């Protein structure tokens, strides 16, 4: 039985070592994918804030604030 367990232990160690080596290569790919997702999210956010539908949402919002702060009190 101890021969069987030692064979299993050796096999698990070799598999674990192989997984570590694979993970080194995958982590670089994961960083590239993460960077791409962040760039896309920033681009979509900028498109939405800058008025992707033809309006300038930021300018309109600041104009609304200006109108509210400069209107005459009742």
KOLGU-4560 file (N, C-alpha, C; in nm, 3 decimals, padded with zeros to 5 digits):
<recs>
<n_xx: 00.082 n_yy: -00.119 n_zz: 00.000 ca_xx: 00.000 ca_yy: 00.000 ca_zz: 00.000 c_xx: 00.086 c_yy: 00.126 c_zz: 00.000 mol: A seq: 1 type: UNK>
<n_xx: 00.200 n_yy: 00.121 n_zz: 00.067 ca_xx: 00.283 ca_yy: 00.240 ca_zz: 00.071 c_xx: 00.344 c_yy: 00.269 c_zz: -00.066 mol: A seq: 2 type: UNK>
<n_xx: 00.369 n_yy: 00.166 n_zz: -00.146 ca_xx: 00.420 ca_yy: 00.188 ca_zz: -00.282 c_xx: 00.315 c_yy: 00.259 c_zz: -00.366 mol: A seq: 3 type: UNK>
<n_xx: 00.189 n_yy: 00.215 n_zz: -00.349 ca_xx: 00.080 ca_yy: 00.278 ca_zz: -00.422 c_xx: 00.065 c_yy: 00.425 c_zz: -00.382 mol: A seq: 4 type: UNK>
<n_xx: 00.068 n_yy: 00.454 n_zz: -00.253 ca_xx: 00.054 ca_yy: 00.593 ca_zz: -00.208 c_xx: 00.172 c_yy: 00.678 c_zz: -00.251 mol: A seq: 5 type: UNK>
<n_xx: 00.291 n_yy: 00.620 n_zz: -00.253 ca_xx: 00.407 ca_yy: 00.699 ca_zz: -00.298 c_xx: 00.397 c_yy: 00.729 c_zz: -00.447 mol: A seq: 6 type: UNK>
<n_xx: 00.344 n_yy: 00.634 n_zz: -00.526 ca_xx: 00.323 ca_yy: 00.659 ca_zz: -00.668 c_xx: 00.218 c_yy: 00.769 c_zz: -00.690 mol: A seq: 7 type: UNK>
<n_xx: 00.112 n_yy: 00.763 n_zz: -00.613 ca_xx: 00.007 ca_yy: 00.866 ca_zz: -00.623 c_xx: 00.063 c_yy: 01.002 c_zz: -00.583 mol: A seq: 8 type: UNK>
<n_xx: 00.140 n_yy: 01.005 n_zz: -00.475 ca_xx: 00.200 ca_yy: 01.130 ca_zz: -00.428 c_xx: 00.293 c_yy: 01.188 c_zz: -00.534 mol: A seq: 9 type: UNK>
<n_xx: 00.375 n_yy: 01.104 n_zz: -00.595 ca_xx: 00.466 ca_yy: 01.149 ca_zz: -00.700 c_xx: 00.388 c_yy: 01.204 c_zz: -00.819 mol: A seq: 10 type: UNK>
<n_xx: 00.281 n_yy: 01.135 n_zz: -00.855 ca_xx: 00.199 ca_yy: 01.180 ca_zz: -00.968 c_xx: 00.134 c_yy: 01.315 c_zz: -00.938 mol: A seq: 11 type: UNK>
<n_xx: 00.080 n_yy: 01.333 n_zz: -00.820 ca_xx: 00.018 ca_yy: 01.461 ca_zz: -00.783 c_xx: 00.120 c_yy: 01.573 c_zz: -00.783 mol: A seq: 12 type: UNK>
<n_xx: 00.241 n_yy: 01.546 n_zz: -00.737 ca_xx: 00.345 ca_yy: 01.648 ca_zz: -00.736 c_xx: 00.384 c_yy: 01.688 c_zz: -00.878 mol: A seq: 13 type: UNK>
<n_xx: 00.394 n_yy: 01.592 n_zz: -00.967 ca_xx: 00.431 ca_yy: 01.624 ca_zz: -01.105 c_xx: 00.321 c_yy: 01.703 c_zz: -01.174 mol: A seq: 14 type: UNK>
<n_xx: 00.197 n_yy: 01.668 n_zz: -01.146 ca_xx: 00.084 ca_yy: 01.743 ca_zz: -01.203 c_xx: 00.082 c_yy: 01.884 c_zz: -01.148 mol: A seq: 15 type: UNK>
<n_xx: 00.104 n_yy: 01.898 n_zz: -01.018 ca_xx: 00.105 ca_yy: 02.030 ca_zz: -00.956 c_xx: 00.218 c_yy: 02.115 c_zz: -01.013 mol: A seq: 16 type: UNK>
<n_xx: 00.334 n_yy: 02.057 n_zz: -01.036 ca_xx: 00.446 ca_yy: 02.130 ca_zz: -01.093 c_xx: 00.413 c_yy: 02.176 c_zz: -01.235 mol: A seq: 17 type: UNK>
<n_xx: 00.348 n_yy: 02.090 n_zz: -01.312 ca_xx: 00.307 ca_yy: 02.127 ca_zz: -01.447 c_xx: 00.206 c_yy: 02.240 c_zz: -01.448 mol: A seq: 18 type: UNK>
<n_xx: 00.115 n_yy: 02.239 n_zz: -01.352 ca_xx: 00.017 ca_yy: 02.346 ca_zz: -01.342 c_xx: 00.083 c_yy: 02.479 c_zz: -01.310 mol: A seq: 19 type: UNK>
<n_xx: 00.185 n_yy: 02.478 n_zz: -01.227 ca_xx: 00.257 ca_yy: 02.601 ca_zz: -01.195 c_xx: 00.323 c_yy: 02.659 c_zz: -01.319 mol: A seq: 20 type: UNK>
<n_xx: 00.382 n_yy: 02.573 n_zz: -01.400 ca_xx: 00.448 ca_yy: 02.618 ca_zz: -01.522 c_xx: 00.346 c_yy: 02.674 c_zz: -01.622 mol: A seq: 21 type: UNK>
<n_xx: 00.232 n_yy: 02.610 n_zz: -01.633 ca_xx: 00.127 ca_yy: 02.658 ca_zz: -01.722 c_xx: 00.074 c_yy: 02.792 c_zz: -01.674 mol: A seq: 22 type: UNK>
<n_xx: 00.062 n_yy: 02.808 n_zz: -01.544 ca_xx: 00.007 ca_yy: 02.932 ca_zz: -01.489 c_xx: 00.098 c_yy: 03.051 c_zz: -01.519 mol: A seq: 23 type: UNK>
<n_xx: 00.228 n_yy: 03.031 n_zz: -01.525 ca_xx: 00.319 ca_yy: 03.141 ca_zz: -01.557 c_xx: 00.287 c_yy: 03.197 c_zz: -01.694 mol: A seq: 24 type: UNK>
<n_xx: 00.262 n_yy: 03.112 n_zz: -01.791 ca_xx: 00.229 ca_yy: 03.159 ca_zz: -01.925 c_xx: 00.091 c_yy: 03.220 c_zz: -01.933 mol: A seq: 25 type: UNK>
<n_xx: -00.002 n_yy: 03.167 n_zz: -01.859 ca_xx: -00.140 ca_yy: 03.215 ca_zz: -01.863 c_xx: -00.153 c_yy: 03.350 c_zz: -01.794 mol: A seq: 26 type: UNK>
<n_xx: -00.070 n_yy: 03.379 n_zz: -01.695 ca_xx: -00.087 ca_yy: 03.504 ca_zz: -01.623 c_xx: -00.058 c_yy: 03.624 c_zz: -01.713 mol: A seq: 27 type: UNK>
<n_xx: 00.036 n_yy: 03.612 n_zz: -01.805 ca_xx: 00.063 ca_yy: 03.722 ca_zz: -01.897 c_xx: -00.058 c_yy: 03.744 c_zz: -01.988 mol: A seq: 28 type: UNK>
<n_xx: -00.118 n_yy: 03.637 n_zz: -02.035 ca_xx: -00.238 ca_yy: 03.648 ca_zz: -02.117 c_xx: -00.352 c_yy: 03.709 c_zz: -02.038 mol: A seq: 29 type: UNK>
<n_xx: -00.364 n_yy: 03.671 n_zz: -01.912 ca_xx: -00.469 ca_yy: 03.728 ca_zz: -01.828 c_xx: -00.450 c_yy: 03.879 c_zz: -01.812 mol: A seq: 30 type: UNK>
<n_xx: -00.327 n_yy: 03.924 n_zz: -01.798 ca_xx: -00.303 ca_yy: 04.067 ca_zz: -01.787 c_xx: -00.338 c_yy: 04.140 c_zz: -01.917 mol: A seq: 31 type: UNK>
<n_xx: -00.310 n_yy: 04.079 n_zz: -02.030 ca_xx: -00.344 ca_yy: 04.141 ca_zz: -02.158 c_xx: -00.495 c_yy: 04.151 c_zz: -02.173 mol: A seq: 32 type: UNK>
<n_xx: -00.566 n_yy: 04.046 n_zz: -02.136 ca_xx: -00.712 ca_yy: 04.048 ca_zz: -02.144 c_xx: -00.770 c_yy: 04.151 c_zz: -02.048 mol: A seq: 33 type: UNK>
<n_xx: -00.716 n_yy: 04.157 n_zz: -01.927 ca_xx: -00.762 ca_yy: 04.255 ca_zz: -01.830 c_xx: -00.740 c_yy: 04.397 c_zz: -01.881 mol: A seq: 34 type: UNK>
<n_xx: -00.624 n_yy: 04.423 n_zz: -01.939 ca_xx: -00.596 ca_yy: 04.555 ca_zz: -01.994 c_xx: -00.693 c_yy: 04.589 c_zz: -02.107 mol: A seq: 35 type: UNK>
<n_xx: -00.725 n_yy: 04.493 n_zz: -02.191 ca_xx: -00.820 ca_yy: 04.517 ca_zz: -02.300 c_xx: -00.959 c_yy: 04.548 c_zz: -02.246 mol: A seq: 36 type: UNK>
<n_xx: -01.000 n_yy: 04.478 n_zz: -02.143 ca_xx: -01.131 ca_yy: 04.504 ca_zz: -02.082 c_xx: -01.135 c_yy: 04.643 c_zz: -02.020 mol: A seq: 37 type: UNK>
<n_xx: -01.028 n_yy: 04.684 n_zz: -01.955 ca_xx: -01.023 ca_yy: 04.818 ca_zz: -01.894 c_xx: -01.027 c_yy: 04.925 c_zz: -02.002 mol: A seq: 38 type: UNK>
<n_xx: -00.951 n_yy: 04.908 n_zz: -02.110 ca_xx: -00.952 ca_yy: 05.006 ca_zz: -02.219 c_xx: -01.091 c_yy: 05.017 c_zz: -02.281 mol: A seq: 39 type: UNK>
<n_xx: -01.155 n_yy: 04.905 n_zz: -02.303 ca_xx: -01.290 ca_yy: 04.908 ca_zz: -02.360 c_xx: -01.388 c_yy: 04.976 c_zz: -02.264 mol: A seq: 40 type: UNK>
<n_xx: -01.378 n_yy: 04.946 n_zz: -02.135 ca_xx: -01.468 ca_yy: 05.008 ca_zz: -02.037 c_xx: -01.448 c_yy: 05.160 c_zz: -02.032 mol: A seq: 41 type: UNK>
<n_xx: -01.323 n_yy: 05.204 n_zz: -02.035 ca_xx: -01.295 ca_yy: 05.348 ca_zz: -02.033 c_xx: -01.349 c_yy: 05.414 c_zz: -02.160 mol: A seq: 42 type: UNK>
<n_xx: -01.331 n_yy: 05.348 n_zz: -02.274 ca_xx: -01.381 ca_yy: 05.403 ca_zz: -02.400 c_xx: -01.533 c_yy: 05.415 c_zz: -02.400 mol: A seq: 43 type: UNK>
<n_xx: -01.601 n_yy: 05.312 n_zz: -02.351 ca_xx: -01.748 ca_yy: 05.317 ca_zz: -02.345 c_xx: -01.794 c_yy: 05.424 c_zz: -02.247 mol: A seq: 44 type: UNK>
<n_xx: -01.726 n_yy: 05.435 n_zz: -02.133 ca_xx: -01.761 ca_yy: 05.539 ca_zz: -02.037 c_xx: -01.740 c_yy: 05.679 c_zz: -02.092 mol: A seq: 45 type: UNK>
<n_xx: -01.630 n_yy: 05.700 n_zz: -02.162 ca_xx: -01.604 ca_yy: 05.831 ca_zz: -02.222 c_xx: -01.706 c_yy: 05.861 c_zz: -02.330 mol: A seq: 46 type: UNK>
<n_xx: -01.741 n_yy: 05.761 n_zz: -02.409 ca_xx: -01.842 ca_yy: 05.780 ca_zz: -02.514 c_xx: -01.976 c_yy: 05.821 c_zz: -02.452 mol: A seq: 47 type: UNK>
<n_xx: -02.011 n_yy: 05.756 n_zz: -02.341 ca_xx: -02.138 ca_yy: 05.787 ca_zz: -02.276 c_xx: -02.136 c_yy: 05.927 c_zz: -02.213 mol: A seq: 48 type: UNK>
<n_xx: -02.024 n_yy: 05.960 n_zz: -02.149 ca_xx: -02.016 ca_yy: 06.091 ca_zz: -02.082 c_xx: -02.006 c_yy: 06.206 c_zz: -02.181 mol: A seq: 49 type: UNK>
<n_xx: -01.939 n_yy: 06.183 n_zz: -02.291 ca_xx: -01.920 ca_yy: 06.290 ca_zz: -02.389 c_xx: -02.036 c_yy: 06.300 c_zz: -02.486 mol: A seq: 50 type: UNK>
<n_xx: -02.137 n_yy: 06.222 n_zz: -02.466 ca_xx: -02.256 ca_yy: 06.233 ca_zz: -02.549 c_xx: -02.242 c_yy: 06.160 c_zz: -02.680 mol: A seq: 51 type: UNK>
<n_xx: -02.239 n_yy: 06.030 n_zz: -02.672 ca_xx: -02.224 ca_yy: 05.950 ca_zz: -02.792 c_xx: -02.344 c_yy: 05.960 c_zz: -02.886 mol: A seq: 52 type: UNK>
<n_xx: -02.456 n_yy: 06.010 n_zz: -02.838 ca_xx: -02.575 ca_yy: 06.020 ca_zz: -02.923 c_xx: -02.586 c_yy: 06.157 c_zz: -02.990 mol: A seq: 53 type: UNK>
<n_xx: -02.480 n_yy: 06.235 n_zz: -02.989 ca_xx: -02.481 ca_yy: 06.365 ca_zz: -03.057 c_xx: -02.489 c_yy: 06.483 c_zz: -02.961 mol: A seq: 54 type: UNK>
<n_xx: -02.521 n_yy: 06.458 n_zz: -02.837 ca_xx: -02.527 ca_yy: 06.564 ca_zz: -02.737 c_xx: -02.400 c_yy: 06.562 c_zz: -02.654 mol: A seq: 55 type: UNK>
<n_xx: -02.363 n_yy: 06.678 n_zz: -02.601 ca_xx: -02.246 ca_yy: 06.684 ca_zz: -02.515 c_xx: -02.297 c_yy: 06.684 c_zz: -02.371 mol: A seq: 56 type: UNK>
<n_xx: -02.304 n_yy: 06.566 n_zz: -02.311 ca_xx: -02.365 ca_yy: 06.549 ca_zz: -02.179 c_xx: -02.293 c_yy: 06.631 c_zz: -02.072 mol: A seq: 57 type: UNK>
<n_xx: -02.161 n_yy: 06.636 n_zz: -02.076 ca_xx: -02.087 ca_yy: 06.710 ca_zz: -01.974 c_xx: -02.113 c_yy: 06.859 c_zz: -01.987 mol: A seq: 58 type: UNK>
<n_xx: -02.106 n_yy: 06.911 n_zz: -02.110 ca_xx: -02.131 ca_yy: 07.054 ca_zz: -02.132 c_xx: -02.273 c_yy: 07.090 c_zz: -02.091 mol: A seq: 59 type: UNK>
<n_xx: -02.370 n_yy: 07.006 n_zz: -02.128 ca_xx: -02.509 ca_yy: 07.032 ca_zz: -02.091 c_xx: -02.527 c_yy: 07.034 c_zz: -01.939 mol: A seq: 60 type: UNK>
<n_xx: -02.460 n_yy: 06.943 n_zz: -01.871 ca_xx: -02.474 ca_yy: 06.937 ca_zz: -01.725 c_xx: -02.415 c_yy: 07.063 c_zz: -01.661 mol: A seq: 61 type: UNK>
<n_xx: -02.298 n_yy: 07.108 n_zz: -01.707 ca_xx: -02.240 ca_yy: 07.230 ca_zz: -01.652 c_xx: -02.324 c_yy: 07.352 c_zz: -01.687 mol: A seq: 62 type: UNK>
<n_xx: -02.385 n_yy: 07.354 n_zz: -01.804 ca_xx: -02.476 ca_yy: 07.465 ca_zz: -01.838 c_xx: -02.597 c_yy: 07.466 c_zz: -01.746 mol: A seq: 63 type: UNK>
<n_xx: -02.651 n_yy: 07.348 n_zz: -01.714 ca_xx: -02.764 ca_yy: 07.340 ca_zz: -01.620 c_xx: -02.724 c_yy: 07.391 c_zz: -01.482 mol: A seq: 64 type: UNK>
<n_xx: -02.605 n_yy: 07.354 n_zz: -01.436 ca_xx: -02.557 ca_yy: 07.402 ca_zz: -01.305 c_xx: -02.540 c_yy: 07.553 c_zz: -01.308 mol: A seq: 65 type: UNK>
<n_xx: -02.485 n_yy: 07.605 n_zz: -01.417 ca_xx: -02.466 ca_yy: 07.751 ca_zz: -01.429 c_xx: -02.599 c_yy: 07.824 c_zz: -01.425 mol: A seq: 66 type: UNK>
<n_xx: -02.698 n_yy: 07.771 n_zz: -01.498 ca_xx: -02.830 ca_yy: 07.834 ca_zz: -01.499 c_xx: -02.892 c_yy: 07.834 c_zz: -01.359 mol: A seq: 67 type: UNK>
<n_xx: -02.880 n_yy: 07.724 n_zz: -01.287 ca_xx: -02.937 ca_yy: 07.715 ca_zz: -01.152 c_xx: -02.867 c_yy: 07.810 c_zz: -01.056 mol: A seq: 68 type: UNK>
<n_xx: -02.736 n_yy: 07.828 n_zz: -01.069 ca_xx: -02.664 ca_yy: 07.913 ca_zz: -00.975 c_xx: -02.677 c_yy: 08.061 c_zz: -01.008 mol: A seq: 69 type: UNK>
<n_xx: -02.708 n_yy: 08.094 n_zz: -01.131 ca_xx: -02.716 ca_yy: 08.237 ca_zz: -01.168 c_xx: -02.859 c_yy: 08.288 c_zz: -01.181 mol: A seq: 70 type: UNK>
<n_xx: -02.960 n_yy: 08.207 n_zz: -01.161 ca_xx: -03.097 ca_yy: 08.256 ca_zz: -01.174 c_xx: -03.133 c_yy: 08.339 c_zz: -01.050 mol: A seq: 71 type: UNK>
<n_xx: -03.225 n_yy: 08.431 n_zz: -01.072 ca_xx: -03.266 ca_yy: 08.522 ca_zz: -00.965 c_xx: -03.348 c_yy: 08.448 c_zz: -00.860 mol: A seq: 72 type: UNK>
<n_xx: -03.319 n_yy: 08.475 n_zz: -00.734 ca_xx: -03.400 ca_yy: 08.412 ca_zz: -00.627 c_xx: -03.540 c_yy: 08.471 c_zz: -00.627 mol: A seq: 73 type: UNK>
<n_xx: -03.637 n_yy: 08.392 n_zz: -00.591 ca_xx: -03.778 ca_yy: 08.438 ca_zz: -00.590 c_xx: -03.816 c_yy: 08.498 c_zz: -00.459 mol: A seq: 74 type: UNK>
</recs>
